[in-house]
């Protein structure tokens, strides 16, 4: 990829998996305004690159996925700039969630505050058994501001979300799995485990995966069932649908074209 970044690493392998690594290991990959800006640009670059079929988001180094928004920067905020910064983080994370190819967080260590919020903006999360997750913003006199109050509530329910947010406590990967905050816990490399899941997903019909992401997103809206029927119908006109059903009937493996 032509563009280069100061705080991110972007790598695309031959199967079309893009690994996006937040790369400030000396600050446990804390999200400062430059990281957010570069993340924003990186998501645009991913959208424009037809070779990219899926994305892993992870953190550089052994210790952290992302240890939160940059507290040094946060400490200077006032009510006006604070609201703006929160909205900016929300917008960038929404852009990640809105990607129509699968995006999975490989949570390799601390995923705290904005780091946990970044992981929650990904479609799925796989955590190393050494990871620790949490929303400790109340310990700074704040609340989560990059979508965490909304996404955690949807993922784990209101009572658990309020417990995590009001205590600010760190939870183990195992507890995060038990409450539904992460999809899987691994003793191995979270990145390898994510790639293995992405390889399974990428064997399915790509247009179906896109429409699955779009349909599930509508689960929050009043028109969810209508959207599901429309997206289902749309798929019935695709070459992938003909290939998938044809392959089943002919007792062979499908070879999807993504059309
Ligand atoms: N913002 C800015 N800098 C951060 C950071 C953050 N969120 N998290 C860690 N860092 C920096 C530390 O200041 C330190 O920098 P320094 O070496 O220049 O002093 C470096 O990263 C290493 O962190 P350190 O605290 O020394 O590591 P640790 O192993 O002792 O503790 C944590 C790890 C994650 C428990 C601790 O760093 C922490 O509590 N971080 C903040 C978590 C948080 O509140 N996040 C929510 C923000 S919204």
py3Dmol code that shows the C-alpha trace and the ligand (Angstrom):
import py3Dmol

protein = """\
ATOM      1  CA  UNK A   1       0.000   0.000   0.000  1.00  0.00           C
ATOM      2  CA  UNK A   2       1.492   3.310  -1.128  1.00  0.00           C
ATOM      3  CA  UNK A   3       0.534   5.414   1.878  1.00  0.00           C
ATOM      4  CA  UNK A   4       2.850   5.331   4.893  1.00  0.00           C
ATOM      5  CA  UNK A   5       1.896   6.040   8.493  1.00  0.00           C
ATOM      6  CA  UNK A   6       3.736   7.194  11.586  1.00  0.00           C
ATOM      7  CA  UNK A   7       1.595   5.333  14.114  1.00  0.00           C
ATOM      8  CA  UNK A   8       0.180   2.417  12.105  1.00  0.00           C
ATOM      9  CA  UNK A   9       1.501  -0.562  10.199  1.00  0.00           C
ATOM     10  CA  UNK A  10      -0.534  -1.874   7.281  1.00  0.00           C
ATOM     11  CA  UNK A  11       0.236  -5.162   5.633  1.00  0.00           C
ATOM     12  CA  UNK A  12      -1.782  -7.104   3.060  1.00  0.00           C
ATOM     13  CA  UNK A  13      -1.039 -10.810   2.533  1.00  0.00           C
ATOM     14  CA  UNK A  14      -1.642 -12.821  -0.633  1.00  0.00           C
ATOM     15  CA  UNK A  15      -5.023 -14.092   0.599  1.00  0.00           C
ATOM     16  CA  UNK A  16      -6.288 -10.498   0.963  1.00  0.00           C
ATOM     17  CA  UNK A  17      -6.081 -10.215   4.768  1.00  0.00           C
ATOM     18  CA  UNK A  18      -5.019  -6.717   5.794  1.00  0.00           C
ATOM     19  CA  UNK A  19      -3.291  -6.519   9.188  1.00  0.00           C
ATOM     20  CA  UNK A  20      -3.646  -3.061  10.677  1.00  0.00           C
ATOM     21  CA  UNK A  21      -1.383  -2.637  13.709  1.00  0.00           C
ATOM     22  CA  UNK A  22      -1.550   0.335  16.076  1.00  0.00           C
ATOM     23  CA  UNK A  23       2.146   1.025  16.476  1.00  0.00           C
ATOM     24  CA  UNK A  24       3.085   3.088  19.549  1.00  0.00           C
ATOM     25  CA  UNK A  25       4.355   0.257  21.761  1.00  0.00           C
ATOM     26  CA  UNK A  26       6.301   2.602  24.084  1.00  0.00           C
ATOM     27  CA  UNK A  27       2.941   4.198  25.036  1.00  0.00           C
ATOM     28  CA  UNK A  28       1.077   0.881  25.002  1.00  0.00           C
ATOM     29  CA  UNK A  29      -0.442   1.969  21.656  1.00  0.00           C
ATOM     30  CA  UNK A  30      -2.491   4.743  23.299  1.00  0.00           C
ATOM     31  CA  UNK A  31      -4.740   6.525  20.826  1.00  0.00           C
ATOM     32  CA  UNK A  32      -3.620  10.118  20.375  1.00  0.00           C
ATOM     33  CA  UNK A  33      -5.098  12.436  17.750  1.00  0.00           C
ATOM     34  CA  UNK A  34      -2.512  11.363  15.162  1.00  0.00           C
ATOM     35  CA  UNK A  35      -3.445   7.689  15.588  1.00  0.00           C
ATOM     36  CA  UNK A  36      -7.123   8.574  15.122  1.00  0.00           C
ATOM     37  CA  UNK A  37      -6.383  10.624  12.018  1.00  0.00           C
ATOM     38  CA  UNK A  38      -4.243   7.859  10.550  1.00  0.00           C
ATOM     39  CA  UNK A  39      -6.885   5.243  11.407  1.00  0.00           C
ATOM     40  CA  UNK A  40      -9.429   7.357   9.562  1.00  0.00           C
ATOM     41  CA  UNK A  41      -7.154   7.527   6.494  1.00  0.00           C
ATOM     42  CA  UNK A  42      -6.295   3.844   6.717  1.00  0.00           C
ATOM     43  CA  UNK A  43      -9.973   2.856   6.653  1.00  0.00           C
ATOM     44  CA  UNK A  44     -10.413   4.968   3.492  1.00  0.00           C
ATOM     45  CA  UNK A  45      -7.382   3.254   1.942  1.00  0.00           C
ATOM     46  CA  UNK A  46      -8.805  -0.179   2.875  1.00  0.00           C
ATOM     47  CA  UNK A  47     -12.159   0.686   1.278  1.00  0.00           C
ATOM     48  CA  UNK A  48     -10.436   1.700  -1.956  1.00  0.00           C
ATOM     49  CA  UNK A  49      -8.202  -1.368  -2.191  1.00  0.00           C
ATOM     50  CA  UNK A  50     -10.157  -4.145  -3.959  1.00  0.00           C
ATOM     51  CA  UNK A  51      -7.421  -6.659  -3.032  1.00  0.00           C
ATOM     52  CA  UNK A  52      -8.340  -6.407   0.664  1.00  0.00           C
ATOM     53  CA  UNK A  53     -10.969  -8.997   1.610  1.00  0.00           C
ATOM     54  CA  UNK A  54     -10.822  -8.756   5.411  1.00  0.00           C
ATOM     55  CA  UNK A  55      -9.047  -6.919   8.225  1.00  0.00           C
ATOM     56  CA  UNK A  56      -7.270  -7.818  11.482  1.00  0.00           C
ATOM     57  CA  UNK A  57      -6.810  -4.931  13.919  1.00  0.00           C
ATOM     58  CA  UNK A  58      -4.156  -5.407  16.583  1.00  0.00           C
ATOM     59  CA  UNK A  59      -1.540  -3.627  18.707  1.00  0.00           C
ATOM     60  CA  UNK A  60       2.241  -3.650  18.417  1.00  0.00           C
ATOM     61  CA  UNK A  61       4.334  -5.351  21.091  1.00  0.00           C
ATOM     62  CA  UNK A  62       3.648  -8.069  23.626  1.00  0.00           C
ATOM     63  CA  UNK A  63       1.883  -6.006  26.232  1.00  0.00           C
ATOM     64  CA  UNK A  64      -1.016  -4.098  24.761  1.00  0.00           C
ATOM     65  CA  UNK A  65      -3.706  -4.060  22.137  1.00  0.00           C
ATOM     66  CA  UNK A  66      -4.427  -0.402  22.977  1.00  0.00           C
ATOM     67  CA  UNK A  67      -4.252   0.965  26.552  1.00  0.00           C
ATOM     68  CA  UNK A  68      -6.816   3.670  25.848  1.00  0.00           C
ATOM     69  CA  UNK A  69      -7.113   7.178  24.537  1.00  0.00           C
ATOM     70  CA  UNK A  70      -3.961   9.190  25.207  1.00  0.00           C
ATOM     71  CA  UNK A  71      -4.428  10.483  28.755  1.00  0.00           C
ATOM     72  CA  UNK A  72      -1.901  13.283  28.226  1.00  0.00           C
ATOM     73  CA  UNK A  73      -4.088  14.678  25.449  1.00  0.00           C
ATOM     74  CA  UNK A  74      -7.307  14.023  27.377  1.00  0.00           C
ATOM     75  CA  UNK A  75      -6.029  16.025  30.353  1.00  0.00           C
ATOM     76  CA  UNK A  76      -6.150  19.284  28.356  1.00  0.00           C
ATOM     77  CA  UNK A  77      -9.785  19.018  27.238  1.00  0.00           C
ATOM     78  CA  UNK A  78     -12.572  21.453  28.157  1.00  0.00           C
ATOM     79  CA  UNK A  79     -16.323  20.886  27.648  1.00  0.00           C
ATOM     80  CA  UNK A  80     -16.298  22.107  24.032  1.00  0.00           C
ATOM     81  CA  UNK A  81     -13.135  20.342  22.866  1.00  0.00           C
ATOM     82  CA  UNK A  82     -14.115  17.270  24.915  1.00  0.00           C
ATOM     83  CA  UNK A  83     -17.401  16.836  23.047  1.00  0.00           C
ATOM     84  CA  UNK A  84     -15.582  17.324  19.744  1.00  0.00           C
ATOM     85  CA  UNK A  85     -12.935  14.719  20.585  1.00  0.00           C
ATOM     86  CA  UNK A  86     -15.601  12.241  21.646  1.00  0.00           C
ATOM     87  CA  UNK A  87     -17.550  12.784  18.411  1.00  0.00           C
ATOM     88  CA  UNK A  88     -14.358  12.420  16.361  1.00  0.00           C
ATOM     89  CA  UNK A  89     -13.470   9.095  18.006  1.00  0.00           C
ATOM     90  CA  UNK A  90     -17.056   7.888  17.558  1.00  0.00           C
ATOM     91  CA  UNK A  91     -16.980   8.768  13.843  1.00  0.00           C
ATOM     92  CA  UNK A  92     -13.688   6.977  13.152  1.00  0.00           C
ATOM     93  CA  UNK A  93     -14.823   3.858  15.026  1.00  0.00           C
ATOM     94  CA  UNK A  94     -18.188   3.932  13.242  1.00  0.00           C
ATOM     95  CA  UNK A  95     -16.330   3.945   9.937  1.00  0.00           C
ATOM     96  CA  UNK A  96     -14.570   0.749  11.021  1.00  0.00           C
ATOM     97  CA  UNK A  97     -17.852  -0.890  12.055  1.00  0.00           C
ATOM     98  CA  UNK A  98     -19.433   0.161   8.738  1.00  0.00           C
ATOM     99  CA  UNK A  99     -16.831  -1.663   6.633  1.00  0.00           C
ATOM    100  CA  UNK A 100     -18.564  -4.313   4.529  1.00  0.00           C
ATOM    101  CA  UNK A 101     -15.703  -6.814   4.750  1.00  0.00           C
ATOM    102  CA  UNK A 102     -15.106  -8.684   8.037  1.00  0.00           C
ATOM    103  CA  UNK A 103     -13.000  -6.850  10.626  1.00  0.00           C
ATOM    104  CA  UNK A 104     -11.753  -8.802  13.657  1.00  0.00           C
ATOM    105  CA  UNK A 105      -9.803  -7.446  16.623  1.00  0.00           C
ATOM    106  CA  UNK A 106      -6.835  -9.552  17.753  1.00  0.00           C
ATOM    107  CA  UNK A 107      -6.674  -8.480  21.400  1.00  0.00           C
ATOM    108  CA  UNK A 108      -3.122  -9.391  22.352  1.00  0.00           C
ATOM    109  CA  UNK A 109      -2.868  -7.561  25.712  1.00  0.00           C
ATOM    110  CA  UNK A 110      -4.416  -4.549  27.480  1.00  0.00           C
ATOM    111  CA  UNK A 111      -7.578  -3.309  25.738  1.00  0.00           C
ATOM    112  CA  UNK A 112      -8.614  -0.511  28.035  1.00  0.00           C
ATOM    113  CA  UNK A 113     -10.825   2.532  27.531  1.00  0.00           C
ATOM    114  CA  UNK A 114     -10.537   3.610  23.891  1.00  0.00           C
ATOM    115  CA  UNK A 115      -8.740   0.311  23.200  1.00  0.00           C
ATOM    116  CA  UNK A 116     -11.711  -1.712  24.400  1.00  0.00           C
ATOM    117  CA  UNK A 117     -13.958   0.657  22.411  1.00  0.00           C
ATOM    118  CA  UNK A 118     -11.850   0.067  19.277  1.00  0.00           C
ATOM    119  CA  UNK A 119     -12.124  -3.697  19.767  1.00  0.00           C
ATOM    120  CA  UNK A 120     -15.896  -3.357  20.203  1.00  0.00           C
ATOM    121  CA  UNK A 121     -16.153  -1.406  16.913  1.00  0.00           C
ATOM    122  CA  UNK A 122     -14.690  -4.446  15.130  1.00  0.00           C
ATOM    123  CA  UNK A 123     -17.206  -7.065  14.000  1.00  0.00           C
ATOM    124  CA  UNK A 124     -15.672  -9.804  16.193  1.00  0.00           C
ATOM    125  CA  UNK A 125     -12.973 -10.082  18.868  1.00  0.00           C
ATOM    126  CA  UNK A 126     -10.469 -12.828  19.662  1.00  0.00           C
ATOM    127  CA  UNK A 127      -8.396 -12.320  22.809  1.00  0.00           C
ATOM    128  CA  UNK A 128      -5.183 -13.883  24.026  1.00  0.00           C
ATOM    129  CA  UNK A 129      -5.579 -15.517  27.456  1.00  0.00           C
ATOM    130  CA  UNK A 130      -3.157 -12.851  28.739  1.00  0.00           C
ATOM    131  CA  UNK A 131      -5.396  -9.957  27.631  1.00  0.00           C
ATOM    132  CA  UNK A 132      -7.162  -7.630  30.057  1.00  0.00           C
ATOM    133  CA  UNK A 133     -10.161  -5.610  28.965  1.00  0.00           C
ATOM    134  CA  UNK A 134     -12.081  -2.809  30.587  1.00  0.00           C
ATOM    135  CA  UNK A 135     -13.458   0.706  30.536  1.00  0.00           C
ATOM    136  CA  UNK A 136     -11.600   2.501  33.372  1.00  0.00           C
ATOM    137  CA  UNK A 137     -12.643   6.051  32.334  1.00  0.00           C
ATOM    138  CA  UNK A 138     -14.465   6.752  35.624  1.00  0.00           C
ATOM    139  CA  UNK A 139     -11.089   6.476  37.366  1.00  0.00           C
ATOM    140  CA  UNK A 140     -10.115   9.557  35.317  1.00  0.00           C
ATOM    141  CA  UNK A 141     -13.368  11.367  36.104  1.00  0.00           C
ATOM    142  CA  UNK A 142     -14.729  10.543  32.644  1.00  0.00           C
ATOM    143  CA  UNK A 143     -17.042   8.090  30.896  1.00  0.00           C
ATOM    144  CA  UNK A 144     -16.225   6.096  27.749  1.00  0.00           C
ATOM    145  CA  UNK A 145     -16.572   8.528  24.850  1.00  0.00           C
ATOM    146  CA  UNK A 146     -15.722   6.566  21.709  1.00  0.00           C
ATOM    147  CA  UNK A 147     -18.959   4.579  21.595  1.00  0.00           C
ATOM    148  CA  UNK A 148     -18.231   2.368  24.620  1.00  0.00           C
ATOM    149  CA  UNK A 149     -21.397   3.087  26.597  1.00  0.00           C
ATOM    150  CA  UNK A 150     -23.492   2.122  23.568  1.00  0.00           C
ATOM    151  CA  UNK A 151     -21.574  -0.839  22.168  1.00  0.00           C
ATOM    152  CA  UNK A 152     -20.831  -2.511  25.524  1.00  0.00           C
ATOM    153  CA  UNK A 153     -24.517  -2.295  26.456  1.00  0.00           C
ATOM    154  CA  UNK A 154     -25.494  -3.996  23.186  1.00  0.00           C
ATOM    155  CA  UNK A 155     -22.847  -6.690  23.610  1.00  0.00           C
ATOM    156  CA  UNK A 156     -23.288  -7.646  27.266  1.00  0.00           C
ATOM    157  CA  UNK A 157     -26.606  -6.101  28.362  1.00  0.00           C
ATOM    158  CA  UNK A 158     -27.334  -3.072  30.524  1.00  0.00           C
ATOM    159  CA  UNK A 159     -26.543  -4.502  33.964  1.00  0.00           C
ATOM    160  CA  UNK A 160     -23.123  -5.942  33.068  1.00  0.00           C
ATOM    161  CA  UNK A 161     -22.256  -2.838  31.036  1.00  0.00           C
ATOM    162  CA  UNK A 162     -23.064  -0.563  33.951  1.00  0.00           C
ATOM    163  CA  UNK A 163     -21.115  -2.812  36.319  1.00  0.00           C
ATOM    164  CA  UNK A 164     -18.024  -2.676  34.087  1.00  0.00           C
ATOM    165  CA  UNK A 165     -18.341   1.056  33.403  1.00  0.00           C
ATOM    166  CA  UNK A 166     -19.076   2.130  37.005  1.00  0.00           C
ATOM    167  CA  UNK A 167     -16.398  -0.021  38.628  1.00  0.00           C
ATOM    168  CA  UNK A 168     -13.936   0.576  35.805  1.00  0.00           C
ATOM    169  CA  UNK A 169     -12.423  -2.789  36.631  1.00  0.00           C
ATOM    170  CA  UNK A 170     -10.229  -4.810  34.299  1.00  0.00           C
ATOM    171  CA  UNK A 171     -11.667  -8.167  33.291  1.00  0.00           C
ATOM    172  CA  UNK A 172      -9.736 -11.213  32.162  1.00  0.00           C
ATOM    173  CA  UNK A 173     -10.143 -12.561  28.632  1.00  0.00           C
ATOM    174  CA  UNK A 174     -12.013 -15.515  30.155  1.00  0.00           C
ATOM    175  CA  UNK A 175     -14.584 -13.280  31.881  1.00  0.00           C
ATOM    176  CA  UNK A 176     -14.882 -11.174  28.725  1.00  0.00           C
ATOM    177  CA  UNK A 177     -15.686 -14.386  26.855  1.00  0.00           C
ATOM    178  CA  UNK A 178     -18.240 -15.516  29.439  1.00  0.00           C
ATOM    179  CA  UNK A 179     -20.226 -12.265  29.149  1.00  0.00           C
ATOM    180  CA  UNK A 180     -19.995 -12.088  25.337  1.00  0.00           C
ATOM    181  CA  UNK A 181     -17.516  -9.238  25.054  1.00  0.00           C
ATOM    182  CA  UNK A 182     -15.060 -11.430  23.141  1.00  0.00           C
ATOM    183  CA  UNK A 183     -15.891 -14.283  20.773  1.00  0.00           C
ATOM    184  CA  UNK A 184     -12.950 -16.543  21.565  1.00  0.00           C
ATOM    185  CA  UNK A 185      -9.978 -16.824  23.907  1.00  0.00           C
ATOM    186  CA  UNK A 186      -6.743 -18.379  22.727  1.00  0.00           C
ATOM    187  CA  UNK A 187      -3.518 -19.555  24.359  1.00  0.00           C
ATOM    188  CA  UNK A 188      -1.783 -18.905  21.051  1.00  0.00           C
ATOM    189  CA  UNK A 189      -1.237 -15.738  19.050  1.00  0.00           C
ATOM    190  CA  UNK A 190      -4.497 -13.774  18.796  1.00  0.00           C
ATOM    191  CA  UNK A 191      -3.438 -12.566  15.327  1.00  0.00           C
ATOM    192  CA  UNK A 192      -2.924 -16.146  14.061  1.00  0.00           C
ATOM    193  CA  UNK A 193      -6.271 -17.188  15.509  1.00  0.00           C
ATOM    194  CA  UNK A 194      -8.014 -14.200  13.857  1.00  0.00           C
ATOM    195  CA  UNK A 195      -6.399 -15.014  10.508  1.00  0.00           C
ATOM    196  CA  UNK A 196      -7.563 -18.598  10.791  1.00  0.00           C
ATOM    197  CA  UNK A 197     -11.158 -17.409  11.422  1.00  0.00           C
ATOM    198  CA  UNK A 198     -10.937 -14.907   8.553  1.00  0.00           C
ATOM    199  CA  UNK A 199      -9.712 -17.642   6.208  1.00  0.00           C
ATOM    200  CA  UNK A 200     -12.842 -19.660   7.068  1.00  0.00           C
ATOM    201  CA  UNK A 201     -15.097 -16.628   6.511  1.00  0.00           C
ATOM    202  CA  UNK A 202     -13.375 -15.768   3.226  1.00  0.00           C
ATOM    203  CA  UNK A 203     -14.256 -19.210   1.848  1.00  0.00           C
ATOM    204  CA  UNK A 204     -17.943 -18.210   1.938  1.00  0.00           C
ATOM    205  CA  UNK A 205     -19.726 -16.100  -0.679  1.00  0.00           C
ATOM    206  CA  UNK A 206     -18.259 -12.585  -0.368  1.00  0.00           C
ATOM    207  CA  UNK A 207     -21.496 -10.803  -1.319  1.00  0.00           C
ATOM    208  CA  UNK A 208     -23.354 -12.909   1.248  1.00  0.00           C
ATOM    209  CA  UNK A 209     -20.829 -11.885   3.922  1.00  0.00           C
ATOM    210  CA  UNK A 210     -21.307  -8.228   2.976  1.00  0.00           C
ATOM    211  CA  UNK A 211     -25.098  -8.545   3.136  1.00  0.00           C
ATOM    212  CA  UNK A 212     -24.878 -10.448   6.442  1.00  0.00           C
ATOM    213  CA  UNK A 213     -22.937  -7.517   7.919  1.00  0.00           C
ATOM    214  CA  UNK A 214     -25.492  -5.048   6.542  1.00  0.00           C
ATOM    215  CA  UNK A 215     -28.488  -7.085   7.744  1.00  0.00           C
ATOM    216  CA  UNK A 216     -27.180  -7.650  11.285  1.00  0.00           C
ATOM    217  CA  UNK A 217     -26.448  -3.923  11.561  1.00  0.00           C
ATOM    218  CA  UNK A 218     -30.149  -3.296  10.969  1.00  0.00           C
ATOM    219  CA  UNK A 219     -31.004  -5.340  14.081  1.00  0.00           C
ATOM    220  CA  UNK A 220     -31.134  -2.050  15.995  1.00  0.00           C
ATOM    221  CA  UNK A 221     -33.523  -0.377  13.594  1.00  0.00           C
ATOM    222  CA  UNK A 222     -37.288  -0.618  13.233  1.00  0.00           C
ATOM    223  CA  UNK A 223     -36.822  -1.866   9.650  1.00  0.00           C
ATOM    224  CA  UNK A 224     -34.610  -4.862  10.422  1.00  0.00           C
ATOM    225  CA  UNK A 225     -36.895  -7.562   9.000  1.00  0.00           C
ATOM    226  CA  UNK A 226     -37.600  -5.496   5.887  1.00  0.00           C
ATOM    227  CA  UNK A 227     -33.859  -4.953   5.367  1.00  0.00           C
ATOM    228  CA  UNK A 228     -33.187  -8.674   5.833  1.00  0.00           C
ATOM    229  CA  UNK A 229     -35.738  -9.586   3.130  1.00  0.00           C
ATOM    230  CA  UNK A 230     -34.348  -6.971   0.739  1.00  0.00           C
ATOM    231  CA  UNK A 231     -30.742  -8.110   1.268  1.00  0.00           C
ATOM    232  CA  UNK A 232     -31.780 -11.784   0.968  1.00  0.00           C
ATOM    233  CA  UNK A 233     -33.618 -11.028  -2.280  1.00  0.00           C
ATOM    234  CA  UNK A 234     -30.670  -9.083  -3.643  1.00  0.00           C
ATOM    235  CA  UNK A 235     -28.422 -12.114  -3.082  1.00  0.00           C
ATOM    236  CA  UNK A 236     -30.768 -14.315  -5.117  1.00  0.00           C
ATOM    237  CA  UNK A 237     -29.686 -12.319  -8.182  1.00  0.00           C
ATOM    238  CA  UNK A 238     -25.945 -12.853  -7.679  1.00  0.00           C
ATOM    239  CA  UNK A 239     -23.513 -15.171  -9.441  1.00  0.00           C
ATOM    240  CA  UNK A 240     -22.330 -16.284  -5.974  1.00  0.00           C
ATOM    241  CA  UNK A 241     -25.850 -17.556  -5.178  1.00  0.00           C
ATOM    242  CA  UNK A 242     -25.972 -19.539  -8.433  1.00  0.00           C
ATOM    243  CA  UNK A 243     -22.494 -20.914  -7.734  1.00  0.00           C
ATOM    244  CA  UNK A 244     -23.195 -21.758  -4.065  1.00  0.00           C
ATOM    245  CA  UNK A 245     -26.486 -23.553  -4.690  1.00  0.00           C
ATOM    246  CA  UNK A 246     -25.180 -25.133  -7.915  1.00  0.00           C
ATOM    247  CA  UNK A 247     -22.079 -26.470  -6.164  1.00  0.00           C
ATOM    248  CA  UNK A 248     -24.207 -28.039  -3.425  1.00  0.00           C
ATOM    249  CA  UNK A 249     -26.464 -29.744  -5.944  1.00  0.00           C
ATOM    250  CA  UNK A 250     -23.497 -30.941  -8.003  1.00  0.00           C
ATOM    251  CA  UNK A 251     -21.730 -32.182  -4.820  1.00  0.00           C
ATOM    252  CA  UNK A 252     -18.628 -30.047  -5.327  1.00  0.00           C
ATOM    253  CA  UNK A 253     -16.949 -27.140  -3.512  1.00  0.00           C
ATOM    254  CA  UNK A 254     -18.130 -23.678  -4.586  1.00  0.00           C
ATOM    255  CA  UNK A 255     -15.799 -21.296  -6.352  1.00  0.00           C
ATOM    256  CA  UNK A 256     -17.194 -17.843  -5.577  1.00  0.00           C
ATOM    257  CA  UNK A 257     -16.434 -14.871  -7.840  1.00  0.00           C
ATOM    258  CA  UNK A 258     -17.719 -12.239  -5.395  1.00  0.00           C
ATOM    259  CA  UNK A 259     -20.300 -11.047  -7.921  1.00  0.00           C
TER     260      UNK A 259
END
"""
ligand_1 = """\
48
LIG
N -2.362 7.302 27.548
C -1.113 7.781 27.493
N -0.042 7.079 27.836
C -0.242 5.822 28.260
C -1.503 5.246 28.346
C -2.616 6.050 27.965
N -3.859 5.589 27.979
N -1.398 4.000 28.825
C -0.076 3.781 29.028
N 0.623 4.883 28.685
C 2.063 5.075 28.739
C 2.556 5.304 30.148
O 2.383 6.670 30.540
C 4.005 4.910 30.033
O 4.698 5.966 29.392
P 6.158 6.435 29.991
O 7.023 5.217 29.853
O 6.554 7.553 29.061
O 5.900 6.826 31.401
C 3.963 3.744 29.036
O 2.728 3.902 28.329
C 3.948 2.385 29.705
O 2.869 2.336 30.632
P 3.038 1.966 32.186
O 1.880 2.572 32.922
O 4.415 2.291 32.645
O 2.872 0.385 32.097
P 2.382 -0.589 33.280
O 2.672 -1.954 32.800
O 2.925 -0.166 34.580
O 0.790 -0.385 33.339
C -1.422 -0.119 32.421
C -0.041 -0.744 32.252
C -2.241 -0.408 31.145
C -2.173 -0.775 33.619
C -1.285 1.401 32.665
O -0.443 1.942 31.638
C -2.590 2.161 32.609
O -3.350 2.118 33.563
N -2.864 2.889 31.511
C -4.004 3.730 31.376
C -5.251 2.917 31.155
C -6.455 3.798 31.044
O -6.903 4.416 31.992
N -7.017 3.860 29.847
C -8.211 4.586 29.580
C -7.919 5.881 28.949
S -9.430 6.554 28.346
"""
view = py3Dmol.view(width=600, height=400)
view.addModel(protein, "pdb")
view.setStyle({"model": 0}, {"cartoon": {"style": "trace"}})
view.addModel(ligand_1, "xyz")
view.setStyle({"model": 1}, {"stick": {}})
view.zoomTo()
view.show()
